[in-house]
Amino acid sequence: MAQLRNQEIICVSSVDWDPIWTRKQQIMSRLDPSNRILYVEPPGTLISPLKDPSFWRKWRPWGWFAGRPRPNIFLFHPPVVLPFGNLYPLVARVNQYWLAFWLRQAVRRLGMKRPILWTYLPGTATLARLIEHKLLVYDCVDEHGAYKGLVREEAVWEQEKELLQRTDVTFVTAPGLYERRKDYARRIYYLPNAADVVHFSKAAAPATVVPEEIERLPRPRLCFVGVIQEWVDTALLAYVARERPDWSLILIGPVAPGVRLHGLDQMPNVFLLGRKPKEALPNYLKGCDVCLNVFRPSALTANVSPLKFYEYLASGRPVVSTDMPAVREFADIVAIAKDGPGFVRAVEETLAIENEARQRERLLRAREHSWEARAAFMEEKIAEALAEKEQG
């Protein structure tokens, strides 16, 4: 199997390196350490802090190197950009010129020569034209135009089509993303998300200790782990908590600004524990009786590969999920529900039938969906594309 060795890579990411790890960090951290990687964190806009005060830390006029989490990975944070780039293509192009100006300086400081440009942002076709590179990789993880807020779907899609036509290798995380993009891409591969299987399987180890703040809560314990964003079905969670007041509903993760909680923060059997370090998540999962994968039906969630779902599987814990295309292939080992009453029944049935054999089956299936396997697949396809370019 071909692998990437001794390459220079610019990763234009949609998330910061810390604190929440997603596909971007998982893949970049697993590429061979002989590769040098410039990880470009997403810029804030001039008005981002008005929506989320945490963006004030990004509100600086000039770009800067933000750290070095691995010997071969350099973090770069570009300066703030103009707002409304997802509404108006002209603004998006101006932002890309601005980003390219600062990115070229960072590339020169690192001495990079014709790197692989690896982007997670759909509106980076102009950036790709302005940054010299040997290969363009696009990893499409969401239907970006379906996000709520200052987004116009048509504008985002037009920018993305332009990027797809320039891209040498495209990966997508969901079947729906593949179907919409396959006619525009040269090479496109369906590659869903995965889990850090070794790390999360610690939840099934006898030696793993359950934290006191969860161990003291009444059983059964139903757990959701992850950032509570607007696409999380908080109304369904509230319904479950009301219908079964004797169940403990535990939410492990921060609440994003503006998310409606439907009274979850007022219910006596709901426990919002906030963000926990990723190193401690297996400990918390070990104390869960059922893990919840709950997404509101939408164009966004119909085309998403839920990362937390694979982490639940890797922990060996039972899983109950809302109905999503990405989880249907696992219907033999997880419960899937279409509405509130069905979800409550699914939890009850899952609790009743759980045994060691079912846990072993989940752990076995999880091994097929490791980040190591995903990174190896991507390396192989990118190396093949590089070889073809070099031959002519």
C-alpha positions, 0 to 999 in steps of 0.5 A: 500500500502506497504511503505519503512520505517526506511531503509538505502539506498545508491543511486548511481546516474548518476547526482549531486544533484544540480543544475538540478533535474532529476528523481533521486533527485525527487524520493529520496526527496519523500521517507519517511524521516525515511529512511536514504539516502547516495546519491552518486554523479557521479565521474569525470574521470582524463580527464573529465575537458578536455571536460568540464571545470566545472569538475575541481571542481570534480578533487580531489584525495579523496572522501568527503561528499558534503552536506546534502540537507535534514536531512535524505539525505547525499551527497557523492562525490567519487574521480576521476576514470580512463577514458574509463570505457564505452569502456573497461570492465577491466577499468570499474571493476577497477573503481568499486573496487576504488569506493567501497573502498571509499563508504565502508568508507562513509557507516561506517562513517554513521553507515549503516548496510546492506542498500538497494543499489539503482543504476542508473548506468548500470556498477555497478555489481562489486560494488554491489558485493563489497558493502554489501546490503539487496536488489539491485534496478536498475532504468534504465532511458536511453539506456546508450550505445547509448550516444555519446562520449567515449562509446562502446555500446557492452561493456556497454550492457554486464556490464548492463546484469550482473547487471540485473541478480543480481538485485532484482527489476528493473524499466525502463522508456520506453517501449523499455528499458523494452523489451530489459531487461525483459528476464534478470531481476527477477522483472521488471516494466515499470515506466515512468518519471513524474513531480512535479505537484504541483510546475509546475501547478503554471504556470496556477495560476492567481497570478503567475507573468511572468518575465519581460525578457520574458514578453517583448518579442513579441508573439507568444512565443515558449519555450524550457526548459532544458539543451540543450544537443546533443540529442536536435534537435537544427537543427529543432529549427533553422528551425522553427526560420528561417521559422517564424521570427515573432515568439519568440523562447525562450531557457531556460537552459544552453548549454552543451559543444560541442553542435552545435546550427545551428546558433540559437545564431545568430538569432534575434528572438531566445533568449537564457536565460540560466539556471533559478532556478527551483523555477522560472520555472513556472513563465517562463512557464506562459509566453509561448504560446507553449512549445517545446519537441524536440529530434533528432531521435536516439536509445537514444531518442527512449528509453527515457521518456522526463522529460520536457514533463511531466513538460510542461503538469503540467504547463497546457501550449500547447505542440508540440513534435517531434514524440517519442514513449513516447509521442504518448499516449498523442496525444489527448492533444498534437501535434506531428510532424514528420518533420520541415514543420509539426512542423511549421504547428503543432505550428500554429494549436496549437495556433489557437485551444487553449482554457481553456478547452484544458488547463484543460484537460492537467492539469487533465492528468498531475495529473496522472503523479506525482512524488508522485505517482511514488515514492509510486509505487517504494516503494510498489514494493521494500517493497514487494521484501524485505518482500519476502527475509525476508520470505525466 
